Each structure stands twice: as C-alpha cells, then as structure tokens.
Amino acid sequence: SICVLALVESPLREKYRRTIEKGIGYLMKFLRNDGSVSDEQGNVVYKTSVLLSILSRYDYEKYKNEIEAMKDYLLNAQYWNPMAKEDVRNGGWGYDKEAKKERCDMSNTTFAAGALRDARLEKGHEAFRRMDAFVTRSLNNPEANQAKIKTADGKPFKPTNDGGGIYGPGMTRSSVKVENPDGTVSYPSYGSMTYAALLSMIYAFVDRDDSRVKGVWGWIRRNWTLDENPGISAKKYAGSHLQGLYYYYMTLAKALYHYGKKEIKDERGGAHNWAAELIEKLVGMQGADGTWKNENKRWYENQPALATAYAVMALSYAHRALSEK
C-alpha cells in the first residue's frame, strides 16, 4: 500500500496508472464491511489510512462509497473518553479500533489525520479538535503541555522545553532518556516525531502563529540535518542514528511542503533550501538499481520496497516545493 501511495503522489503518476490500478485492485480485497482494511497481521489503522489516502487522491468520485466507509472507521477508531478529560490517550489513534484503549501514538495519528484530510473531512470537525489535545500532550512544550503523564513503567513524565515532539504522551522510540533529580523522566524530542507533530497540526488546521507550532519550528531550526534522524539515538556508531531515516525524510518533506516555507534558517544563521538539499541527499543515496535501502533494519527500512517508497514520497513533495512559486 505504501508503494501504491508513493506512485499516486508522484509527478510521474500517469506513467504508472496501470500499476496503480493493479495495486488498488489487490488492496481492495482487504477492505472489510466495517470500512477497515485488515488481514491477520494487524496494523489496521495504518492500512486503512493509506488506502483511504490512495483512493481519495486517485479517483474520489469513483470510490466515494468506499471512502465514506473507511472515513467512518477511522473516526470511530479515534480514542476519546469524554468521562476522563485527563486521559492522555484522548484524541489519538493506535493500531486498530479494538486495541485503541491500550495505547495511541503520533505515527498512527499522523497517518489517520492525513487520510481524513485527503478524504475531505471539513475544517472544524470534532476529530481534529480532539486530536489537538493528543498532539499537545506529545510535545515537549511545558507551557502548552501541562498534563499529568506517566511513562510505561509508571514514572512521572516531565516534558523538556525543547519544543519538539515524541512518540506519544510519556512515550518514545528514541534511546535518549533523561532521569531528572526530582525523580521524573524526560524524553527529548527527535526528528521523525517532531515533523509528525507539525504535520498533524497542519492537518488539524492549527494556525502557524500558534505557540506550539512556533515551538516545533524552533526545534527544527536548531536541529536541521539530513544526515540522520536527529535525536533518535545519542550513539552514532553501529548506525543507530539512522533508525527510521527514510520515514524521517518522508515526514519532513510532507510537513515542510504543507508548512509553506521554502527556506529554513538554522540557529547558526545558515539558510537551507530544504527541498533542493533533500533531493541532492536522496539522489546521492540511491542504489545503482534505482532503489534505496537503510543499513539500519529497524522498522523494516532495510527492505528496499519500503525505503524506496518513502524516498519517492519525499522526492515528490520536494519536487512540488521547487516547482511551485
């Protein structure tokens, strides 16, 4: 499904129309009566979100009934407990509707929100208002994020003041963790989830002047790099800093394209045309057979099909940014 989405979002989409339609035909076999896309391997929210984006972008009118069914599934899969406003899971998405009570995370949430925007969910919809709370609680912004959060092992979580994003309220996939003198635990922000937070706020129609968006933008300026997924690991050896690198590129490109700024000024005063730099970086990393592959195997990015699809999506959004005035 990620490969088909990459082709749909590509400027070369017409060239690959037959391949896209074959892919859609295959994926539709997994569309269930409740609007979910599922098989025995789980990850239902991811799969439903990606197919919903594919159909909405490829031929909205042709697949309108399927789109509405999938949209309803995702809306019902969003976690919301009106009886416990302090529940830090409120407004987020997890792997599927049935497991949503266990956990929610920024990655599933960003994919779901993007799919709902592709499916033309209107500004002001309660799903976006609810998601706003979850994104805020996933930010290292103590002014905005004042929720009482505990980590998975029950320790009180204390957001840093770096302005970026983490995997979810009191959750991280980075190996960088801080034990504070007061007994609390902090998880510094890292690249892929910081850009996911920015992208989610854009999907939810949050204004660029919002203090949370400004906080995220400050983190981006201080941590601009295409050499690693910044903050994912404190260790550079054994390729640990490359975990989720192509997911990082894809999310970065989507977020910066939709944010609408063509240039990033880092904290040292350097100006970066992010789209041009990203294209140059990815072209230099492409294999002789046309594929991309991460030397770090976490999250399956050592599989060329997945890494290549992420790379193509990153290139497509960078191409748009350079092509538009």
N, C-alpha and C positions, 0 to 999 in steps of 0.2 A: 504493500500500500504506500509506503514511503517513496518507493521508486516511481510509482504512477503519479503521486503528487508532485514529485520533482519534475516530471515531464510536463504536467499540466501547468506548472508555474514557470516553465522555461520559455524564453523568447522563441525557441525552436519547436514549440508545441505542435504547430500544424504539420511539420515534417514527420512527427511521431504519432499522428492521430490514430492510425491503425493499431499501433502498440498500446496506446492509452485505452482504446476501446476494448481491446482484448483483456487488458488488466482489469478494467471496470467489470467486464463480464465475469471474470473469475472472482473478484471480490464480492460481487452481489450474491454469490452463493452462500455467503456467511451472514447475510442480513436476515435477522430474525423478526418475528411478528411484532415484538415489542419495540422495534426500532434500533436494537443493539446489533453490533457486528461482533460475532464471537465464535470461538472454537474452543477446543479443550485446553488451550494454552493460556487463557485468561487475557489480561490487559485490555479489557473490553472498552474502557473509556478512550484509551489511545486509538484503538482500531476504529471505533465509531467516529471519533473526531476526525481522523484522517480521511475516511471515506466520505464523510459529510463535506469536508473541505473540497475533496476531489469533485463530487457531483455538483456542488454549488458553483464552483468555478468553471466547470467544464460545460454543463448544459443545465441550467437551473430549471427551465420550464419542462424539459423532458423528464427530469427526475423529481419533480415537485412533490409528489406524494411520498416518495422515499425520504426526501429531505425533511419534510414535516415530521415523519415518524422518528427519524434519527434526532432531530432537534428536540422533540418531546422527551426522548430517552435521556439525552444529556441534561435537560432541565430537571428531570426527576432524579437524576443521579447526583446532582449537586447537594452537598451536605448542608442542612440547615435545621437547627434546633431552636425554634422560637422561644422555648421554655428556659433556655440556658444561653443567654446572650454572651456569657463569658467563655463559652465553649470555643476553643481556638480553632477547631475544625470548621466552624461556620463559614460558609461561602466558598469552600474549596471543593475540589474533585479528587477522588482516589482512583484506584484501578478499575473499579466497577461499582454499580449501584448497590449490589448486595454487600460488598465489603467496605462501603463508604464510612460506616460507623467506626472502623478501626483506625483509619488514617486518611489524610489528604495531603497533597504536595503541590508545589509550584509547577512542576513539569506537566503533570496531568491537567492542572488547572489552566495553564497557558494553551495547551493543545485544545482543550474543550472551549475556552473562550474564543480562540481564533476560529474554530469551526462554527461557533454560533454567530460570529460576525460575518463569516463567509455566507452563512445561511440567512443573512439579513435580519437578524434579531435587532430590534429597534433600540435606539438610544433611550435610556431611562428605564429599561426593563429591570425588574427586580433581581434577575440573575446577576446582572452587572453590579447593581448596588450591593448585593450580598457578597459578591466576590471581592469587593473593595475592602471589606473587613479582613478577609483571609490574606490578601496581599499585604495589607498594612502590618499584620502580625508576622509576616515573613520577612520584614525589613529590619535592618539594623539601624533603626531610627528611633531612639528612645523618646523623642518629643512626640512622635506620632504613635509609636507602638508602646503603649503602657499596659498591655495585657499581662496578666499573671500566667506565666508559661512555665511548664516543667519539661525537662528533657525526657528521653525514653527511659532512662534509669532513675527518674524521679527527682533529679536535682533541679533547683530553681534556675531558670534561664534568665540571663541578663543580656539584652542586646548591646552590641558595641555601638559606637557613634560614627561608624564609617559611611552610613547612608545606603549601603548596597543591600543585596538580597541573599537569602539562604534557601534551602530546600523546602522549608515549611516552618511553622511556629515551633521553635525548640528542636529543629531537625537540620542535619547537614549531611552531605555526602563527601565533604572535604575531610582530610585528615588533620586539618588545622583546628585545634580546640584550645580554649584558654580556661584554666582553673583560676578563678578570682580569689583574692584574700578573704572576701566576705562569704565564701562557700558557694557562690553562684558559678555558673558555667556560661561562657560566651563562645559563639561560633562566628568568626569573622566571615565577611561576605566573600563570594567567589564569582567568577565571570559568568558562567552559563546561567546561574540563577539570578544574578543581578540583571542581566539582559532579559531574562524571562519575566522578572518583576516589571521592568519598564514596558515590555511588550504587553503584558497583561493589563497594566494601567491604561495603555493606549487603546487596547481593545475595549476597555470599560469606559472610554470617553473621558478619562481624567485629564484635566487641563494641564498644559505644560508648565504653568506657573504654580502648580500645586507644590507644596513644600516637600512632599515625598518624591515627586518627580525630580525636583531640583537636587535632593539628596542623592538619588541614584545617579544623576548626571555628574555630580561631583565625584562620586566613586569612579565612574567611567573615565573621567579626565585624569584622575590620579593613578589609574591602573591600566591605561591604554597599552595594549600589546596584542600582537598576533602570533607570538612565539609560543604561547602556552595558554591554557585555561587558567587565568590568574587566580590564585588563592585556593585552587583545588588541592594543592599539596605544598608543604614547606620544603619538600625534598625535590631536587632537580635530577638526582640520579635514578637510574632504572626507568626513566621515562614517566615517573609518577605525576609530573606536572602536565603531561599530555592527556590525562584522563578526560574523556568527553570532549576532545578538542574539536571534532567536526560538528558535533551538536552545538558547541560554543560558537563556531563560525556561522552556522545556520541561524541561530537565535540572535546573534549580534547583528547580522545583516538585515533580518526582518525588523528588529527593533529600531535600528538606526534609519532604515528606509522610511518606516512609518513615522518616526520622530521628526523627520524632515530636515535635519541639518546635514549638510554635505561635508562639514569640516569639524574636527574635534581638536580643541586646543588643550594639550596636556598641561600638567602642573608646572612643567619647566618652560612653558611658553612655545613649545613646538606645535606646529599646525599639521594636521593629518587629514588628507582626503581619504576617508575610511574606505570608500568603495574602490578607489584605484589601488590602495595598498592591499586590500583583501584579494582583489583579482591577481595582483602580482604575486602575492604569497601563495595562493592556491595553484596558479599555473606552475610555479616552481616546485610544488609538491606532487604534481600529477605523475603517475607512472607511465612508462612507455606504452602500455596497453590501454591508456585512457582512463584508468581507474585511480581512486585514492584509497589509502589504507592506513590506519593508525597502528603504530608499533605497540601502543598500549591497548590491550584487548578488553579493558573494562567497558561495559555497556555495548559489547559486540562490535565496536568500531574497528576491530581487526578484520571484519568481514567487508570485502570491497563493495558489495552491493549497497550496504547501509552507509558506509563512509562516503561513497561516491554520490549517493542520493543527497546526503546532507551538503556535500560540496557543490553540487549542481544548484541546489536551492540557494545557497549563499551567493554563488556567482550570478544567479538570476536576479536577485534583489540588488546586488551591487551594480549589475548592468542597467537596471531600471534607474538607479540613482544617478548614474553617469549620463543616461540618455535623456532624462527629463530636465527641463530648465528650472 
